[in-house]
Amino acid sequence: MTESNDAALIQVLVERLEKTRLPIALELKEKVDGGEVLNDREIEYLEEVLGDVDQIKPLIDRHPEWQDLVSQMASLYNDITTKALENEDK
C-alpha cells in the first residue's frame, strides 16, 4: 500500500472514530459505569470493533504515530467490557 493510500485510509478511520466509534464507546462506558449490563447488540458491536482493530494492525504498524490513539481506544473498550462483566456478576 502506498503512503497516499495509507493517509486516505487513516483519514477515514479517524472520521469514523470521531463521528461514531468514540461517541458510542462513551455511551457504553456511561451505561456500565451506571451499573447496567450490555445487551446483545452492544456486545456484537464491541466484537465488531475489536475485529476491526485486528484488521488495521498492519496499518498502525506502518504508522506508529497512531499507536497511542489506538492504545487509548483499546483501553477504553477494555474498561467497558471489564465493568460490564462485573455488572453481570452482581
ChimeraX commands (.cxc) that place a marker at each C-alpha (Angstrom):
marker #1 position 0.00,0.00,0.00 radius 0.5
marker #1 position 1.30,3.44,-0.84 radius 0.5
marker #1 position 1.76,6.29,1.58 radius 0.5
marker #1 position -1.13,8.22,-0.01 radius 0.5
marker #1 position -3.41,5.18,0.31 radius 0.5
marker #1 position -2.44,4.88,3.96 radius 0.5
marker #1 position -3.15,8.58,4.51 radius 0.5
marker #1 position -6.59,8.28,2.92 radius 0.5
marker #1 position -7.44,5.20,4.96 radius 0.5
marker #1 position -6.25,6.84,8.18 radius 0.5
marker #1 position -8.42,9.87,7.43 radius 0.5
marker #1 position -11.48,7.65,7.00 radius 0.5
marker #1 position -10.69,5.75,10.21 radius 0.5
marker #1 position -10.23,8.96,12.22 radius 0.5
marker #1 position -13.52,10.34,10.91 radius 0.5
marker #1 position -15.28,7.09,11.87 radius 0.5
marker #1 position -13.69,7.30,15.29 radius 0.5
marker #1 position -14.78,10.89,15.84 radius 0.5
marker #1 position -18.30,10.55,14.48 radius 0.5
marker #1 position -19.27,7.04,15.50 radius 0.5
marker #1 position -16.89,4.91,17.49 radius 0.5
marker #1 position -15.92,7.32,20.27 radius 0.5
marker #1 position -19.45,8.61,20.94 radius 0.5
marker #1 position -20.81,5.06,21.13 radius 0.5
marker #1 position -17.93,3.94,23.34 radius 0.5
marker #1 position -18.54,6.84,25.72 radius 0.5
marker #1 position -22.26,5.99,25.88 radius 0.5
marker #1 position -21.45,2.37,26.66 radius 0.5
marker #1 position -18.93,3.44,29.32 radius 0.5
marker #1 position -21.53,5.66,30.96 radius 0.5
marker #1 position -24.04,2.81,30.86 radius 0.5
marker #1 position -21.76,0.26,32.52 radius 0.5
marker #1 position -20.42,2.81,34.99 radius 0.5
marker #1 position -24.05,3.29,35.99 radius 0.5
marker #1 position -24.30,-0.39,36.87 radius 0.5
marker #1 position -26.10,-1.58,33.76 radius 0.5
marker #1 position -25.22,-4.57,31.60 radius 0.5
marker #1 position -24.73,-4.57,27.85 radius 0.5
marker #1 position -27.38,-6.00,25.58 radius 0.5
marker #1 position -26.62,-8.48,22.79 radius 0.5
marker #1 position -26.35,-5.79,20.11 radius 0.5
marker #1 position -23.89,-3.77,22.18 radius 0.5
marker #1 position -21.76,-6.86,22.74 radius 0.5
marker #1 position -21.83,-7.60,18.99 radius 0.5
marker #1 position -20.77,-4.02,18.33 radius 0.5
marker #1 position -17.77,-4.35,20.65 radius 0.5
marker #1 position -16.80,-7.62,18.97 radius 0.5
marker #1 position -17.01,-5.89,15.58 radius 0.5
marker #1 position -14.80,-3.04,16.76 radius 0.5
marker #1 position -12.20,-5.41,18.15 radius 0.5
marker #1 position -12.20,-7.31,14.85 radius 0.5
marker #1 position -11.62,-4.04,13.02 radius 0.5
marker #1 position -8.63,-3.32,15.25 radius 0.5
marker #1 position -7.08,-6.61,14.17 radius 0.5
marker #1 position -7.59,-5.66,10.53 radius 0.5
marker #1 position -5.90,-2.27,10.84 radius 0.5
marker #1 position -2.94,-3.58,12.83 radius 0.5
marker #1 position -0.64,-3.67,9.75 radius 0.5
marker #1 position -1.57,-0.04,9.01 radius 0.5
marker #1 position -0.80,1.01,12.57 radius 0.5
marker #1 position 2.46,-0.91,12.48 radius 0.5
marker #1 position 3.47,1.16,9.45 radius 0.5
marker #1 position 2.41,4.38,11.21 radius 0.5
marker #1 position 3.49,4.19,14.85 radius 0.5
marker #1 position 2.43,7.81,15.39 radius 0.5
marker #1 position -1.14,6.45,15.68 radius 0.5
marker #1 position -0.32,3.74,18.22 radius 0.5
marker #1 position -1.10,5.91,21.26 radius 0.5
marker #1 position -4.59,6.68,19.96 radius 0.5
marker #1 position -5.25,3.03,19.20 radius 0.5
marker #1 position -3.97,2.07,22.66 radius 0.5
marker #1 position -6.22,4.63,24.33 radius 0.5
marker #1 position -9.26,3.34,22.46 radius 0.5
marker #1 position -8.34,-0.27,23.27 radius 0.5
marker #1 position -8.06,0.70,26.93 radius 0.5
marker #1 position -11.49,2.34,26.81 radius 0.5
marker #1 position -13.05,-0.77,25.27 radius 0.5
marker #1 position -11.27,-2.92,27.86 radius 0.5
marker #1 position -12.69,-0.75,30.66 radius 0.5
marker #1 position -16.19,-1.11,29.18 radius 0.5
marker #1 position -16.02,-4.89,28.88 radius 0.5
marker #1 position -14.45,-5.34,32.31 radius 0.5
marker #1 position -17.10,-3.21,34.00 radius 0.5
marker #1 position -19.89,-4.88,32.01 radius 0.5
marker #1 position -18.72,-8.30,33.20 radius 0.5
marker #1 position -18.58,-7.04,36.79 radius 0.5
marker #1 position -22.14,-5.75,36.44 radius 0.5
marker #1 position -23.35,-9.11,35.11 radius 0.5
marker #1 position -21.80,-10.90,38.06 radius 0.5
marker #1 position -23.75,-8.75,40.53 radius 0.5
marker link #1:1,2 radius 0.2
marker link #1:2,3 radius 0.2
marker link #1:3,4 radius 0.2
marker link #1:4,5 radius 0.2
marker link #1:5,6 radius 0.2
marker link #1:6,7 radius 0.2
marker link #1:7,8 radius 0.2
marker link #1:8,9 radius 0.2
marker link #1:9,10 radius 0.2
marker link #1:10,11 radius 0.2
marker link #1:11,12 radius 0.2
marker link #1:12,13 radius 0.2
marker link #1:13,14 radius 0.2
marker link #1:14,15 radius 0.2
marker link #1:15,16 radius 0.2
marker link #1:16,17 radius 0.2
marker link #1:17,18 radius 0.2
marker link #1:18,19 radius 0.2
marker link #1:19,20 radius 0.2
marker link #1:20,21 radius 0.2
marker link #1:21,22 radius 0.2
marker link #1:22,23 radius 0.2
marker link #1:23,24 radius 0.2
marker link #1:24,25 radius 0.2
marker link #1:25,26 radius 0.2
marker link #1:26,27 radius 0.2
marker link #1:27,28 radius 0.2
marker link #1:28,29 radius 0.2
marker link #1:29,30 radius 0.2
marker link #1:30,31 radius 0.2
marker link #1:31,32 radius 0.2
marker link #1:32,33 radius 0.2
marker link #1:33,34 radius 0.2
marker link #1:34,35 radius 0.2
marker link #1:35,36 radius 0.2
marker link #1:36,37 radius 0.2
marker link #1:37,38 radius 0.2
marker link #1:38,39 radius 0.2
marker link #1:39,40 radius 0.2
marker link #1:40,41 radius 0.2
marker link #1:41,42 radius 0.2
marker link #1:42,43 radius 0.2
marker link #1:43,44 radius 0.2
marker link #1:44,45 radius 0.2
marker link #1:45,46 radius 0.2
marker link #1:46,47 radius 0.2
marker link #1:47,48 radius 0.2
marker link #1:48,49 radius 0.2
marker link #1:49,50 radius 0.2
marker link #1:50,51 radius 0.2
marker link #1:51,52 radius 0.2
marker link #1:52,53 radius 0.2
marker link #1:53,54 radius 0.2
marker link #1:54,55 radius 0.2
marker link #1:55,56 radius 0.2
marker link #1:56,57 radius 0.2
marker link #1:57,58 radius 0.2
marker link #1:58,59 radius 0.2
marker link #1:59,60 radius 0.2
marker link #1:60,61 radius 0.2
marker link #1:61,62 radius 0.2
marker link #1:62,63 radius 0.2
marker link #1:63,64 radius 0.2
marker link #1:64,65 radius 0.2
marker link #1:65,66 radius 0.2
marker link #1:66,67 radius 0.2
marker link #1:67,68 radius 0.2
marker link #1:68,69 radius 0.2
marker link #1:69,70 radius 0.2
marker link #1:70,71 radius 0.2
marker link #1:71,72 radius 0.2
marker link #1:72,73 radius 0.2
marker link #1:73,74 radius 0.2
marker link #1:74,75 radius 0.2
marker link #1:75,76 radius 0.2
marker link #1:76,77 radius 0.2
marker link #1:77,78 radius 0.2
marker link #1:78,79 radius 0.2
marker link #1:79,80 radius 0.2
marker link #1:80,81 radius 0.2
marker link #1:81,82 radius 0.2
marker link #1:82,83 radius 0.2
marker link #1:83,84 radius 0.2
marker link #1:84,85 radius 0.2
marker link #1:85,86 radius 0.2
marker link #1:86,87 radius 0.2
marker link #1:87,88 radius 0.2
marker link #1:88,89 radius 0.2
marker link #1:89,90 radius 0.2
view
